[in-house]
């Protein structure tokens, strides 16, 4: 079976040419043969008539007649011409075949040509010779004496003449076959070359060059094919662009999400994830084709995935399932060893999809959980801090009602007043915190002399420092300026100095120093006293957070350090604790932007080492 279209065309053209040539040659040879047979008949009858006349003129000399025919007749001299003469009874009286004894010949009266000649004067036939066992062409005429003269020529000579005439036709047929072959080859190659541009364009379209179109059409017959291919390319291009736009939109939406998205196939293997998922779990970048448990050590998530994919119901999860074409989903919380907490939502399409078996959304709720914990701690701490002074106030107020001694009443009233002042300070600090949070984290900055703010704070804290016999050593120069607000900067110093006076060893020294570095001023308040545990260094800046060793300390609201952090954040600063610092003491260090009008620092600035915790 021919698979090549050009080969089919070639074979078809060549076969049609061969068939036409064969039919032409066949009927040509047949026509030539029939014409030659008629020509031979006419010639033989003419020769027989001529021979009968010569026979009569020569007085019945058959040999002279035969010689004359061979030299003067239409028959070739070398042709094996046979002359036979019979009498009226059919007996052979002469035969040129070379037999001298005519008695050996059969009676020829039964020969068809003899019978026709006796009836009509002429006779003709083509048959095998009964005497010589050779096929001859016979022509006979009657003689005046009543006998019959018959001429015979072997069929081989007649066929030879026919083939001589047919040879030209065969040669023409052969030449025509060669020409047909050449034409078939040229037609096939032309058709193939005409198709090559179309094939090339179709290949380019298949390779993604969807803008290509068939413009050169090899023939009117192929116009519908070219139109169909161009329409198909246009349709594919529109669909590809549509799918590309949808894919780009989906990719943009997925990668702009803050939640991690994980797409699984029906077997539970990872198909893709978005950028947020890669940020949460970097190993996800090379996890396509793997199970979730292989890249995420969370058996509960894998169990939930397996349960959804196998349509098994789970009892201990917040689960919603429907049998009415609604997506099946499962939600759970995932806590990692790193402290991160995720809310995981698993959703299975309502209809089976061989490309998507499950979608998992990971929402980072770490900050929410931490804030929730802070809120619970804040409520507990506020309740505790308020309960203590209120209990004292209520207790001493009830006592005053039952005691009539004025001195004791005065003493109890002082306790009530002290606790009321403590409540007032706590409420003020809470209002300050609320104001700081409400106003935001930015404020217009202005140059402030640090030493002035520090001195204001020292004046306010002078009584507290005296009560614990503490000395203050401040080495901040008068020209040290930062970008801040004098009131708030003084409040930061006051809170840090009060904290130092509260926990420093009696009789020790509180040092206030500075350091310039990279356009910032680092200010340090250092005291020698109990150290802060490492795990509490960051949490001490939370509201009402108290270290175990601080419990029982009076006169504190637990909000001072939290206020300091909020104030410094408003001025684009930062604060941290070092315990122990380079000298084995406890230091609170905060940094602010240095004022541009401040002079360059000298090499004799603070010798202490400042480093961020």
ZANU-493457 format. One record per residue (C-alpha): residue number from 0; residue in one letter; x, y, z. Coordinates in Angstrom, 1 decimal, always signed. Example, Ala and Ser with C-alpha at 12.3 -4.5 7.8 and 13.67 -1.06 7.14 Angstrom:
REM residues 2
- nr/rest/east/north/up
- 0/a/+12.3/-4.5/+7.8
- 1/s/+13.7/-1.1/+7.1
This chain:
REM residues 613
- nr/rest/east/north/up
- 0/x/+0.0/+0.0/+0.0
- 1/x/+1.4/+3.4/-1.1
- 2/x/+1.7/+5.8/+1.8
- 3/x/+3.3/+8.7/+0.0
- 4/x/+0.9/+11.1/-1.7
- 5/x/+3.5/+12.1/-4.3
- 6/x/+4.3/+8.5/-5.0
- 7/x/+0.6/+7.8/-5.5
- 8/x/+0.4/+10.7/-8.0
- 9/x/+3.5/+9.4/-9.7
- 10/x/+2.2/+5.8/-10.0
- 11/x/-1.3/+7.1/-11.1
- 12/x/+0.1/+9.3/-13.9
- 13/x/+2.5/+6.6/-15.0
- 14/x/-0.2/+3.9/-14.9
- 15/x/-2.6/+6.0/-16.9
- 16/x/+0.2/+6.7/-19.5
- 17/x/+1.1/+3.0/-19.7
- 18/x/-2.5/+2.0/-20.1
- 19/x/-3.1/+4.6/-22.8
- 20/x/+0.0/+3.6/-24.7
- 21/x/-0.7/-0.1/-24.3
- 22/x/-4.2/+0.3/-25.7
- 23/x/-2.9/+2.5/-28.5
- 24/x/-0.1/+0.0/-29.4
- 25/x/-2.4/-3.0/-29.1
- 26/x/-5.1/-1.6/-31.4
- 27/x/-2.5/-0.1/-33.7
- 28/x/-0.8/-3.4/-34.2
- 29/x/-4.2/-5.1/-34.6
- 30/x/-5.2/-2.5/-37.2
- 31/x/-1.9/-2.8/-39.0
- 32/x/-2.4/-6.6/-39.0
- 33/x/-5.9/-6.4/-40.4
- 34/x/-4.8/-3.9/-43.0
- 35/x/-1.8/-6.0/-43.9
- 36/x/-4.0/-9.1/-44.3
- 37/x/-6.3/-7.2/-46.7
- 38/x/-3.2/-5.9/-48.5
- 39/x/-1.7/-9.4/-48.7
- 40/x/-5.0/-10.7/-50.1
- 41/x/-5.2/-8.1/-52.7
- 42/x/-1.6/-8.5/-53.7
- 43/x/-1.9/-12.3/-53.7
- 44/x/-5.0/-12.2/-55.9
- 45/x/-3.3/-9.6/-58.2
- 46/x/-0.2/-11.8/-58.4
- 47/x/-2.4/-14.9/-59.1
- 48/x/-4.2/-13.0/-61.9
- 49/x/-0.8/-11.9/-63.3
- 50/x/+0.5/-15.4/-63.1
- 51/x/-2.5/-16.8/-65.0
- 52/x/-2.0/-14.4/-67.8
- 53/x/+1.7/-15.2/-68.0
- 54/x/+0.9/-18.9/-67.9
- 55/x/-1.4/-18.5/-70.9
- 56/x/+1.1/-16.3/-72.8
- 57/x/+4.0/-18.7/-72.1
- 58/x/+2.1/-21.7/-73.4
- 59/x/+1.7/-23.3/-70.0
- 60/x/+5.4/-23.0/-68.9
- 61/x/+5.0/-22.7/-65.1
- 62/x/+8.7/-22.3/-64.4
- 63/x/+9.0/-19.2/-66.6
- 64/x/+5.9/-17.8/-64.9
- 65/x/+7.4/-18.3/-61.5
- 66/x/+10.7/-16.7/-62.5
- 67/x/+8.9/-13.8/-64.0
- 68/x/+6.9/-13.3/-60.8
- 69/x/+10.0/-13.3/-58.6
- 70/x/+11.7/-10.7/-60.8
- 71/x/+8.9/-8.5/-62.0
- 72/x/+6.1/-9.0/-59.4
- 73/x/+5.3/-7.3/-56.2
- 74/x/+6.6/-10.3/-54.2
- 75/x/+10.2/-10.0/-53.0
- 76/x/+12.7/-12.2/-55.0
- 77/x/+13.8/-14.0/-51.9
- 78/x/+10.3/-14.7/-50.7
- 79/x/+9.4/-18.4/-50.6
- 80/x/+6.7/-18.1/-53.3
- 81/x/+4.9/-21.3/-54.2
- 82/x/+3.1/-21.9/-57.5
- 83/x/+0.7/-24.8/-57.9
- 84/x/-1.4/-25.7/-61.0
- 85/x/-4.3/-28.1/-60.9
- 86/x/-6.6/-29.4/-63.6
- 87/x/-10.4/-29.1/-63.5
- 88/x/-10.6/-32.3/-61.3
- 89/x/-8.3/-30.9/-58.6
- 90/x/-5.3/-33.0/-59.6
- 91/x/-1.9/-31.2/-59.2
- 92/x/-0.1/-30.9/-62.5
- 93/x/+2.6/-28.6/-61.3
- 94/x/+4.0/-27.5/-57.9
- 95/x/+7.1/-25.4/-57.3
- 96/x/+7.8/-26.8/-53.8
- 97/x/+10.5/-29.0/-55.4
- 98/x/+8.7/-32.3/-55.7
- 99/x/+9.1/-33.7/-59.2
- 100/x/+6.5/-36.4/-58.8
- 101/x/+3.1/-34.7/-58.7
- 102/x/+1.5/-38.0/-58.0
- 103/x/+2.4/-37.7/-54.4
- 104/x/+0.2/-34.6/-53.9
- 105/x/-3.3/-35.0/-52.6
- 106/x/-6.2/-33.9/-54.8
- 107/x/-6.7/-30.2/-54.2
- 108/x/-10.3/-30.0/-55.1
- 109/x/-11.2/-29.9/-51.5
- 110/x/-9.1/-26.8/-50.8
- 111/x/-11.1/-23.8/-49.9
- 112/x/-9.3/-21.4/-52.3
- 113/x/-9.7/-24.0/-55.1
- 114/x/-13.4/-24.3/-54.5
- 115/x/-13.8/-20.5/-54.3
- 116/x/-11.9/-20.1/-57.6
- 117/x/-14.0/-22.7/-59.4
- 118/x/-17.1/-21.0/-58.3
- 119/x/-16.3/-17.3/-58.7
- 120/x/-13.0/-17.3/-60.6
- 121/x/-11.0/-16.2/-57.5
- 122/x/-10.2/-17.8/-54.2
- 123/x/-8.3/-16.8/-51.0
- 124/x/-7.5/-18.5/-47.7
- 125/x/-5.0/-18.6/-44.8
- 126/x/-4.5/-22.1/-43.5
- 127/x/-2.0/-24.8/-42.8
- 128/x/-0.7/-26.8/-45.8
- 129/x/-1.7/-30.4/-45.6
- 130/x/+1.3/-31.4/-47.8
- 131/x/+4.1/-29.3/-46.4
- 132/x/+2.8/-28.9/-42.9
- 133/x/+3.3/-25.1/-43.0
- 134/x/+0.8/-22.2/-42.7
- 135/x/+0.4/-20.4/-46.0
- 136/x/-1.6/-17.6/-47.5
- 137/x/-3.3/-18.9/-50.7
- 138/x/-4.7/-17.0/-53.7
- 139/x/-6.2/-19.0/-56.7
- 140/x/-7.6/-18.0/-60.1
- 141/x/-9.1/-20.2/-62.8
- 142/x/-7.3/-20.8/-66.1
- 143/x/-8.7/-20.7/-69.6
- 144/x/-8.2/-24.5/-69.9
- 145/x/-10.4/-25.1/-66.9
- 146/x/-7.7/-25.6/-64.4
- 147/x/-6.7/-23.5/-61.4
- 148/x/-3.5/-21.6/-60.7
- 149/x/-2.7/-21.0/-57.1
- 150/x/+0.0/-18.9/-55.5
- 151/x/+1.1/-19.4/-51.8
- 152/x/+3.3/-17.4/-49.5
- 153/x/+4.3/-18.7/-46.0
- 154/x/+2.7/-16.8/-43.1
- 155/x/+6.2/-16.1/-41.6
- 156/x/+7.0/-13.7/-44.5
- 157/x/+3.6/-12.0/-44.0
- 158/x/+4.1/-11.7/-40.2
- 159/x/+7.6/-10.4/-40.8
- 160/x/+6.1/-7.7/-42.9
- 161/x/+3.5/-7.0/-40.3
- 162/x/+6.1/-6.8/-37.5
- 163/x/+8.3/-4.5/-39.7
- 164/x/+5.4/-2.1/-40.0
- 165/x/+4.5/-2.5/-36.3
- 166/x/+8.1/-1.9/-35.2
- 167/x/+7.7/+1.8/-35.8
- 168/x/+4.6/+1.9/-33.7
- 169/x/+6.4/+0.0/-30.9
- 170/x/+9.3/+2.4/-31.0
- 171/x/+6.9/+5.3/-30.8
- 172/x/+5.2/+3.6/-27.9
- 173/x/+8.5/+3.1/-26.1
- 174/x/+9.5/+6.7/-26.6
- 175/x/+6.1/+7.7/-25.3
- 176/x/+6.6/+5.6/-22.2
- 177/x/+9.9/+7.3/-21.5
- 178/x/+8.3/+10.7/-22.0
- 179/x/+5.3/+9.7/-19.7
- 180/x/+7.8/+8.5/-17.1
- 181/x/+9.6/+11.9/-17.2
- 182/x/+6.3/+13.8/-17.1
- 183/x/+5.1/+11.7/-14.1
- 184/x/+8.3/+12.4/-12.2
- 185/x/+8.1/+16.1/-13.0
- 186/x/+4.4/+16.2/-12.0
- 187/x/+5.2/+14.4/-8.7
- 188/x/+8.2/+16.6/-7.9
- 189/x/+6.2/+19.8/-8.8
- 190/x/+3.3/+18.7/-6.6
- 191/x/+5.7/+17.9/-3.7
- 192/x/+7.5/+21.2/-4.1
- 193/x/+4.2/+23.0/-4.1
- 194/x/+3.2/+21.3/-0.8
- 195/x/+6.6/+21.9/+0.9
- 196/x/+5.8/+25.6/+1.8
- 197/x/+2.4/+24.6/+3.2
- 198/x/+4.0/+21.7/+5.1
- 199/x/+6.7/+24.1/+6.5
- 200/x/+4.1/+26.6/+7.7
- 201/x/+2.0/+23.9/+9.3
- 202/x/+5.1/+22.6/+11.1
- 203/x/+5.9/+26.2/+12.3
- 204/x/+2.4/+26.5/+13.6
- 205/x/+2.7/+23.2/+15.4
- 206/x/+6.0/+24.4/+17.0
- 207/x/+4.3/+27.4/+18.5
- 208/x/+4.7/+30.1/+15.8
- 209/x/+0.9/+30.7/+15.7
- 210/x/+1.2/+33.9/+13.7
- 211/x/+2.2/+32.0/+10.6
- 212/x/-0.3/+31.7/+7.8
- 213/x/-0.5/+29.9/+4.4
- 214/x/-0.4/+32.7/+1.7
- 215/x/+1.0/+30.8/-1.3
- 216/x/-1.5/+28.2/-2.4
- 217/x/-0.3/+25.6/-5.0
- 218/x/-3.7/+25.4/-6.7
- 219/x/-7.3/+26.4/-6.5
- 220/x/-8.1/+22.9/-5.4
- 221/x/-6.0/+23.4/-2.2
- 222/x/-7.6/+26.7/-1.3
- 223/x/-10.1/+25.1/+1.1
- 224/x/-7.3/+23.2/+2.8
- 225/x/-5.3/+26.4/+3.2
- 226/x/-8.3/+28.3/+4.5
- 227/x/-9.0/+25.5/+7.0
- 228/x/-5.4/+25.5/+8.2
- 229/x/-5.3/+29.3/+8.6
- 230/x/-8.6/+29.2/+10.5
- 231/x/-7.3/+26.5/+12.7
- 232/x/-4.1/+28.4/+13.4
- 233/x/-6.2/+31.6/+14.3
- 234/x/-8.4/+29.6/+16.6
- 235/x/-5.4/+27.9/+18.3
- 236/x/-3.7/+31.3/+18.7
- 237/x/-6.7/+32.8/+20.3
- 238/x/-7.1/+29.9/+22.6
- 239/x/-3.4/+29.9/+23.5
- 240/x/-3.5/+33.6/+24.2
- 241/x/-6.7/+33.2/+26.3
- 242/x/-5.1/+30.3/+28.3
- 243/x/-1.9/+32.2/+28.7
- 244/x/-3.8/+35.3/+30.0
- 245/x/-5.7/+33.1/+32.4
- 246/x/-2.6/+31.3/+33.5
- 247/x/-0.7/+34.6/+34.0
- 248/x/-3.6/+36.0/+36.0
- 249/x/-3.8/+32.9/+38.1
- 250/x/+0.0/+33.0/+38.6
- 251/x/-0.1/+36.6/+39.6
- 252/x/-3.0/+36.0/+42.0
- 253/x/-1.3/+33.0/+43.6
- 254/x/+2.1/+34.7/+43.9
- 255/x/+0.6/+37.9/+45.3
- 256/x/-1.2/+36.0/+48.1
- 257/x/+0.3/+36.1/+51.5
- 258/x/-1.1/+32.6/+52.2
- 259/x/+0.8/+29.6/+51.0
- 260/x/-1.1/+27.5/+48.4
- 261/x/-0.3/+23.9/+47.6
- 262/x/-1.9/+22.0/+44.7
- 263/x/-2.0/+18.2/+44.8
- 264/x/-3.0/+15.7/+42.2
- 265/x/-5.5/+12.9/+42.8
- 266/x/-2.7/+10.7/+44.2
- 267/x/-1.8/+13.3/+46.8
- 268/x/+1.5/+14.2/+45.1
- 269/x/+2.5/+17.9/+44.9
- 270/x/+1.9/+19.5/+41.6
- 271/x/+2.7/+23.2/+42.3
- 272/x/+2.9/+25.8/+45.0
- 273/x/+3.0/+29.6/+45.1
- 274/x/+5.8/+31.9/+46.2
- 275/x/+4.4/+32.3/+49.7
- 276/x/+4.5/+28.6/+50.2
- 277/x/+8.2/+28.6/+49.1
- 278/x/+8.9/+31.4/+51.6
- 279/x/+7.3/+29.4/+54.4
- 280/x/+9.0/+26.1/+53.4
- 281/x/+12.0/+26.6/+51.0
- 282/x/+12.2/+22.8/+50.4
- 283/x/+8.9/+23.1/+48.5
- 284/x/+10.8/+24.6/+45.5
- 285/x/+12.0/+21.1/+44.5
- 286/x/+9.1/+19.0/+45.8
- 287/x/+7.0/+18.4/+42.6
- 288/x/+5.9/+14.8/+42.5
- 289/x/+6.4/+14.1/+46.1
- 290/x/+4.0/+13.5/+49.0
- 291/x/+3.4/+16.3/+51.5
- 292/x/+4.8/+14.3/+54.4
- 293/x/+8.1/+13.9/+52.6
- 294/x/+8.8/+17.7/+52.6
- 295/x/+6.6/+18.8/+55.5
- 296/x/+7.0/+16.9/+58.8
- 297/x/+3.3/+17.1/+59.7
- 298/x/+1.6/+13.7/+59.9
- 299/x/-1.7/+15.3/+60.8
- 300/x/-1.8/+17.2/+57.5
- 301/x/-0.9/+14.1/+55.5
- 302/x/-3.6/+12.2/+57.4
- 303/x/-6.2/+14.9/+56.5
- 304/x/-5.1/+14.8/+52.9
- 305/x/-5.4/+11.0/+52.7
- 306/x/-8.8/+11.2/+54.4
- 307/x/-10.1/+13.6/+51.9
- 308/x/-8.7/+11.8/+48.9
- 309/x/-10.1/+8.5/+50.1
- 310/x/-13.4/+10.1/+51.1
- 311/x/-13.1/+8.8/+54.7
- 312/x/-14.8/+10.8/+57.4
- 313/x/-12.7/+12.2/+60.2
- 314/x/-14.2/+12.7/+63.6
- 315/x/-11.7/+15.0/+65.4
- 316/x/-11.4/+17.8/+62.8
- 317/x/-13.5/+20.9/+62.0
- 318/x/-15.0/+19.3/+58.9
- 319/x/-17.8/+20.2/+56.5
- 320/x/-18.8/+17.7/+53.8
- 321/x/-21.6/+17.7/+51.3
- 322/x/-23.0/+15.2/+48.8
- 323/x/-24.6/+17.8/+46.7
- 324/x/-21.7/+18.9/+44.5
- 325/x/-20.1/+21.2/+47.1
- 326/x/-16.4/+21.1/+47.7
- 327/x/-15.3/+18.9/+50.6
- 328/x/-13.0/+20.6/+53.0
- 329/x/-11.1/+20.2/+56.2
- 330/x/-9.4/+22.8/+58.4
- 331/x/-6.8/+22.3/+61.1
- 332/x/-4.0/+24.1/+63.0
- 333/x/-0.4/+23.2/+62.4
- 334/x/+2.3/+24.1/+65.0
- 335/x/+5.9/+23.8/+64.0
- 336/x/+9.0/+23.4/+66.2
- 337/x/+10.2/+26.8/+65.0
- 338/x/+7.2/+28.4/+66.8
- 339/x/+5.3/+29.1/+63.6
- 340/x/+1.6/+28.3/+63.7
- 341/x/-0.5/+27.8/+60.5
- 342/x/-4.2/+27.5/+59.9
- 343/x/-4.4/+24.8/+57.1
- 344/x/-7.5/+24.6/+54.9
- 345/x/-7.8/+21.6/+52.7
- 346/x/-10.4/+21.7/+49.9
- 347/x/-11.3/+18.9/+47.4
- 348/x/-13.1/+19.8/+44.1
- 349/x/-16.7/+18.6/+44.0
- 350/x/-16.2/+16.9/+40.6
- 351/x/-13.3/+14.5/+40.1
- 352/x/-10.4/+16.2/+38.2
- 353/x/-7.4/+14.2/+36.9
- 354/x/-5.2/+17.4/+37.2
- 355/x/-6.3/+18.6/+40.6
- 356/x/-7.1/+16.3/+43.5
- 357/x/-6.7/+18.8/+46.4
- 358/x/-5.8/+22.4/+47.3
- 359/x/-4.2/+23.2/+50.6
- 360/x/-4.0/+26.8/+51.9
- 361/x/-1.6/+27.6/+54.7
- 362/x/-2.4/+30.8/+56.6
- 363/x/+0.3/+32.0/+58.9
- 364/x/-1.4/+32.8/+62.2
- 365/x/+1.8/+33.0/+64.3
- 366/x/+1.4/+36.7/+65.0
- 367/x/-2.3/+36.4/+65.7
- 368/x/-1.6/+33.6/+68.2
- 369/x/+1.2/+35.6/+69.8
- 370/x/-1.1/+38.7/+70.0
- 371/x/-3.8/+36.5/+71.5
- 372/x/-1.4/+35.3/+74.1
- 373/x/-0.2/+38.8/+74.7
- 374/x/-3.9/+39.9/+75.1
- 375/x/-4.5/+37.1/+77.6
- 376/x/-1.3/+38.0/+79.5
- 377/x/-2.3/+41.7/+79.4
- 378/x/-5.7/+41.1/+80.9
- 379/x/-4.2/+38.8/+83.6
- 380/x/-1.5/+41.3/+84.4
- 381/x/-3.8/+44.3/+84.5
- 382/x/-6.2/+42.4/+86.7
- 383/x/-3.3/+41.4/+89.0
- 384/x/-1.8/+44.9/+89.1
- 385/x/-5.1/+46.6/+89.8
- 386/x/-6.2/+44.0/+92.4
- 387/x/-3.2/+44.7/+94.7
- 388/x/-3.7/+48.5/+95.2
- 389/x/-7.5/+48.2/+95.2
- 390/x/-7.3/+45.5/+97.9
- 391/x/-5.1/+47.7/+100.0
- 392/x/-7.3/+50.8/+99.5
- 393/x/-10.4/+48.9/+100.3
- 394/x/-8.9/+47.2/+103.3
- 395/x/-7.4/+50.3/+104.9
- 396/x/-10.6/+52.3/+104.1
- 397/x/-12.7/+49.7/+106.0
- 398/x/-10.1/+49.8/+108.8
- 399/x/-10.4/+53.6/+109.1
- 400/x/-14.1/+53.3/+109.6
- 401/x/-13.6/+51.2/+112.6
- 402/x/-10.5/+52.9/+114.1
- 403/x/-10.9/+56.2/+116.1
- 404/x/-7.2/+56.8/+116.7
- 405/x/-6.3/+59.8/+114.5
- 406/x/-2.7/+58.8/+114.2
- 407/x/-3.6/+55.3/+112.9
- 408/x/-6.2/+56.8/+110.6
- 409/x/-3.6/+59.2/+109.3
- 410/x/-1.2/+56.3/+108.7
- 411/x/-3.8/+54.3/+107.0
- 412/x/-4.9/+57.3/+104.8
- 413/x/-1.3/+57.6/+103.7
- 414/x/-1.3/+54.0/+102.5
- 415/x/-4.5/+54.6/+100.7
- 416/x/-3.1/+57.7/+99.1
- 417/x/+0.1/+55.9/+98.1
- 418/x/-1.9/+53.1/+96.4
- 419/x/-4.2/+55.6/+94.8
- 420/x/-1.1/+57.4/+93.3
- 421/x/+0.1/+54.0/+92.1
- 422/x/-3.3/+53.4/+90.3
- 423/x/-3.1/+56.9/+88.9
- 424/x/+0.4/+56.3/+87.5
- 425/x/-0.7/+53.0/+86.0
- 426/x/-3.7/+54.6/+84.4
- 427/x/-1.5/+57.4/+83.1
- 428/x/+1.0/+55.0/+81.6
- 429/x/-1.9/+53.0/+80.0
- 430/x/-3.2/+56.2/+78.5
- 431/x/+0.3/+57.2/+77.3
- 432/x/+0.6/+53.8/+75.6
- 433/x/-2.8/+54.1/+74.1
- 434/x/-1.9/+57.6/+72.8
- 435/x/+1.4/+56.4/+71.4
- 436/x/-0.3/+53.5/+69.5
- 437/x/-3.1/+55.7/+68.3
- 438/x/-0.8/+58.4/+66.9
- 439/x/+1.2/+55.8/+65.0
- 440/x/+4.9/+55.1/+64.7
- 441/x/+6.0/+58.4/+63.1
- 442/x/+6.2/+62.0/+64.4
- 443/x/+7.9/+65.2/+63.3
- 444/x/+11.4/+65.2/+64.5
- 445/x/+13.5/+68.1/+65.7
- 446/x/+17.0/+68.5/+67.1
- 447/x/+17.1/+67.9/+70.9
- 448/x/+20.0/+68.2/+73.3
- 449/x/+20.3/+64.8/+75.0
- 450/x/+21.9/+66.1/+78.2
- 451/x/+19.0/+68.5/+78.8
- 452/x/+16.5/+65.6/+78.6
- 453/x/+18.7/+63.4/+80.8
- 454/x/+19.0/+66.1/+83.5
- 455/x/+15.2/+66.7/+83.5
- 456/x/+14.8/+63.0/+84.2
- 457/x/+17.4/+62.9/+86.9
- 458/x/+15.7/+65.8/+88.7
- 459/x/+12.4/+63.9/+88.7
- 460/x/+14.1/+60.7/+89.9
- 461/x/+16.3/+62.4/+92.5
- 462/x/+14.3/+61.2/+95.5
- 463/x/+14.2/+57.6/+94.3
- 464/x/+18.0/+57.7/+93.8
- 465/x/+18.6/+59.1/+97.2
- 466/x/+16.4/+56.5/+98.9
- 467/x/+18.7/+53.7/+97.6
- 468/x/+21.9/+55.8/+98.0
- 469/x/+22.7/+55.6/+94.3
- 470/x/+25.2/+57.8/+92.5
- 471/x/+24.7/+58.9/+88.9
- 472/x/+27.6/+59.3/+86.5
- 473/x/+26.6/+61.0/+83.2
- 474/x/+29.2/+61.6/+80.5
- 475/x/+27.0/+62.9/+77.7
- 476/x/+28.4/+66.1/+76.3
- 477/x/+26.4/+69.3/+76.1
- 478/x/+26.6/+69.4/+72.3
- 479/x/+25.2/+65.9/+71.7
- 480/x/+22.0/+66.3/+69.7
- 481/x/+19.5/+63.8/+68.3
- 482/x/+16.3/+64.0/+66.2
- 483/x/+13.5/+63.5/+68.8
- 484/x/+11.1/+65.3/+71.1
- 485/x/+12.4/+66.7/+74.4
- 486/x/+9.3/+65.6/+76.5
- 487/x/+9.3/+62.1/+75.2
- 488/x/+13.1/+61.7/+75.3
- 489/x/+13.0/+62.9/+78.9
- 490/x/+10.3/+60.3/+79.6
- 491/x/+12.5/+57.5/+78.2
- 492/x/+15.4/+58.6/+80.4
- 493/x/+13.1/+58.8/+83.4
- 494/x/+11.7/+55.3/+82.9
- 495/x/+15.1/+53.8/+82.5
- 496/x/+16.6/+55.7/+85.5
- 497/x/+13.6/+54.7/+87.7
- 498/x/+14.1/+51.1/+86.6
- 499/x/+17.8/+51.3/+87.4
- 500/x/+17.1/+52.9/+90.8
- 501/x/+14.6/+50.2/+91.6
- 502/x/+16.9/+47.2/+90.9
- 503/x/+20.5/+48.5/+91.3
- 504/x/+22.5/+47.5/+94.4
- 505/x/+22.4/+50.1/+97.2
- 506/x/+25.3/+52.5/+97.1
- 507/x/+26.2/+51.6/+93.5
- 508/x/+26.6/+53.9/+90.6
- 509/x/+24.2/+54.4/+87.7
- 510/x/+26.1/+55.3/+84.5
- 511/x/+24.7/+57.2/+81.5
- 512/x/+27.0/+57.1/+78.5
- 513/x/+26.9/+57.7/+74.8
- 514/x/+28.5/+56.6/+71.5
- 515/x/+28.4/+57.8/+67.9
- 516/x/+28.2/+55.3/+65.1
- 517/x/+27.1/+55.6/+61.5
- 518/x/+25.0/+58.7/+61.9
- 519/x/+23.3/+57.5/+65.1
- 520/x/+23.8/+58.1/+68.8
- 521/x/+23.8/+55.1/+71.1
- 522/x/+22.8/+56.0/+74.7
- 523/x/+23.3/+53.6/+77.5
- 524/x/+21.8/+53.5/+81.1
- 525/x/+23.9/+51.0/+83.1
- 526/x/+23.4/+49.7/+86.7
- 527/x/+25.0/+47.0/+88.8
- 528/x/+22.5/+44.6/+90.2
- 529/x/+20.7/+41.3/+89.6
- 530/x/+20.9/+40.1/+86.0
- 531/x/+18.0/+39.5/+83.7
- 532/x/+17.7/+35.9/+82.4
- 533/x/+18.5/+35.6/+78.7
- 534/x/+15.0/+34.3/+77.8
- 535/x/+13.4/+37.4/+79.3
- 536/x/+15.6/+40.0/+77.6
- 537/x/+13.1/+40.6/+74.8
- 538/x/+9.9/+40.0/+76.7
- 539/x/+10.6/+42.6/+79.4
- 540/x/+9.5/+45.3/+76.9
- 541/x/+6.0/+43.8/+76.9
- 542/x/+3.2/+45.3/+79.0
- 543/x/+3.1/+44.2/+82.6
- 544/x/+5.7/+41.5/+81.9
- 545/x/+7.6/+40.9/+85.1
- 546/x/+10.7/+38.7/+85.6
- 547/x/+10.5/+36.3/+88.6
- 548/x/+13.1/+38.3/+90.5
- 549/x/+11.2/+41.5/+90.1
- 550/x/+8.1/+40.3/+91.9
- 551/x/+7.4/+42.1/+95.1
- 552/x/+8.9/+45.4/+93.9
- 553/x/+6.8/+48.3/+94.9
- 554/x/+6.1/+51.5/+93.0
- 555/x/+6.2/+50.0/+89.5
- 556/x/+3.3/+49.6/+87.0
- 557/x/+5.2/+47.2/+84.6
- 558/x/+4.6/+49.6/+81.7
- 559/x/+7.8/+51.8/+81.7
- 560/x/+9.9/+49.7/+79.3
- 561/x/+6.9/+49.1/+77.0
- 562/x/+6.4/+52.9/+76.8
- 563/x/+10.1/+53.4/+76.1
- 564/x/+9.9/+51.0/+73.1
- 565/x/+6.8/+52.7/+71.7
- 566/x/+8.3/+56.2/+72.0
- 567/x/+11.6/+55.2/+70.3
- 568/x/+9.7/+53.4/+67.5
- 569/x/+7.9/+56.7/+66.8
- 570/x/+11.4/+58.3/+66.3
- 571/x/+12.7/+55.5/+64.1
- 572/x/+14.9/+54.4/+67.0
- 573/x/+15.3/+51.1/+68.8
- 574/x/+16.0/+49.8/+72.3
- 575/x/+17.3/+46.6/+73.8
- 576/x/+18.7/+45.2/+77.0
- 577/x/+22.2/+43.7/+77.7
- 578/x/+22.4/+41.5/+80.8
- 579/x/+25.2/+41.0/+81.4
- 580/x/+27.0/+43.6/+79.3
- 581/x/+30.7/+43.9/+78.6
- 582/x/+31.3/+44.9/+82.3
- 583/x/+29.0/+42.3/+83.9
- 584/x/+26.2/+44.8/+84.6
- 585/x/+22.7/+45.3/+83.2
- 586/x/+22.4/+47.9/+80.5
- 587/x/+19.5/+49.4/+78.5
- 588/x/+20.7/+50.8/+75.2
- 589/x/+18.7/+52.8/+72.8
- 590/x/+19.7/+54.4/+69.5
- 591/x/+18.4/+57.6/+67.8
- 592/x/+19.3/+59.5/+64.6
- 593/x/+21.9/+62.0/+65.2
- 594/x/+21.0/+65.7/+64.5
- 595/x/+22.7/+67.1/+61.4
- 596/x/+23.8/+70.2/+63.2
- 597/x/+25.7/+68.3/+65.8
- 598/x/+29.6/+68.5/+65.6
- 599/x/+31.7/+65.6/+64.6
- 600/x/+32.6/+63.3/+67.5
- 601/x/+36.0/+63.3/+69.1
- 602/x/+38.2/+60.2/+69.5
- 603/x/+37.7/+60.4/+73.2
- 604/x/+34.1/+59.4/+73.2
- 605/x/+32.8/+56.6/+75.3
- 606/x/+35.2/+53.7/+75.7
- 607/x/+32.4/+51.2/+76.3
- 608/x/+31.4/+48.7/+73.7
- 609/x/+27.9/+49.1/+72.2
- 610/x/+26.3/+46.1/+70.5
- 611/x/+22.8/+45.2/+69.6
- 612/x/+21.3/+42.2/+71.4
